Amino acid sequence: MALSNERLLKLYRDMVMIRRFEEVIETYAANGTVPGFVHLSIGQEACQAGVVDCLKKTDYKFPDHRGHGAICLCGTDPKLVMAEIFGKATGINHGRGGSMHVNDLDCGNMGFNGIQGSTMVTCLGTAFNAVYNHTDAVTAVFMGDGTLGEGTCHESMNMAATWKLPIIYCLVNNQYAISTKYTEAHPQKRLKTWGEGYEVPSFFVDGNDIEAVVEAVEAAVERARKGEGPTLLEFDTYRWQGHFAGDPAAYRPEEEVQAWKDRDPVKLCRNTMLERGISEADIKKIEDEEEEHVQEMLKFSLESPYPGIETATTYTYADREVETR
């Protein structure tokens, strides 16, 4: 699928922003500024940019624990996402959520949590809501090769297939679940075959080729909006970093890491644009603008205050008062 130059430039901008956003997060996680664990998706940018680009603001998105990029592209101001990761009061969730618990219902970002496979259950709710209320909203849920082994995944696909729910299962196969190679945990050579067992149309996609990602997602979105049920897309990609920021990832051969870096999705998109006549100057302009954009996010996040101690219990309970003894 050959995308227009205009759309390629837009997607390239999205991927460059994700890359620089996460590189900044990695730097500040290493020096202790970012609290808690951080899981990065550097090397997986095409999967996130391509999926979100095919969705409407009114569609539902369930990011995974490497979902910073998808979250930033959903419609939330990215500087509020960065501030949230830094634990600042100006964050989209007032510094309460951190890296793995960012949500923004105004743009359909339903958030994530540390329970692997849990969003495979909750995504059924938004998908059923669309069917029940006769809207055309689609639900896209991101998952990893490790999450696929959870029983909740299979319960979800079984129900979605039976009820023809408008769900797109975005299986981001980055080859490793923490330190376990996916081939050591699953007997299938292609994980998409899990979906086929539930009569869910399932496809293997080059997750580093932005055009291949968009083509597959657009077809899945069309099926979902027509009421034809769920689709599973296995995106073949790779995370350059370890499981979390700071993980030395000694379990991965150096030559394997380099081979995937040679198929950098950002670089592949850049090369495609050059081949189609987009000028080096236009591409460089995007790179410079996004660098400035990310540096503005960083400045905002560093200068923002932490939540005050007097607000420690704010948002803990909803619609009720807590009585003291």
Summary of the structure (lengths in Angstrom):
residues: 325
radius of gyration: 19.6
end to end distance: 65.2
largest distance: 71.8
contacts: 1094
relative contact order: 0.17
helix: 46%
strand: 10%
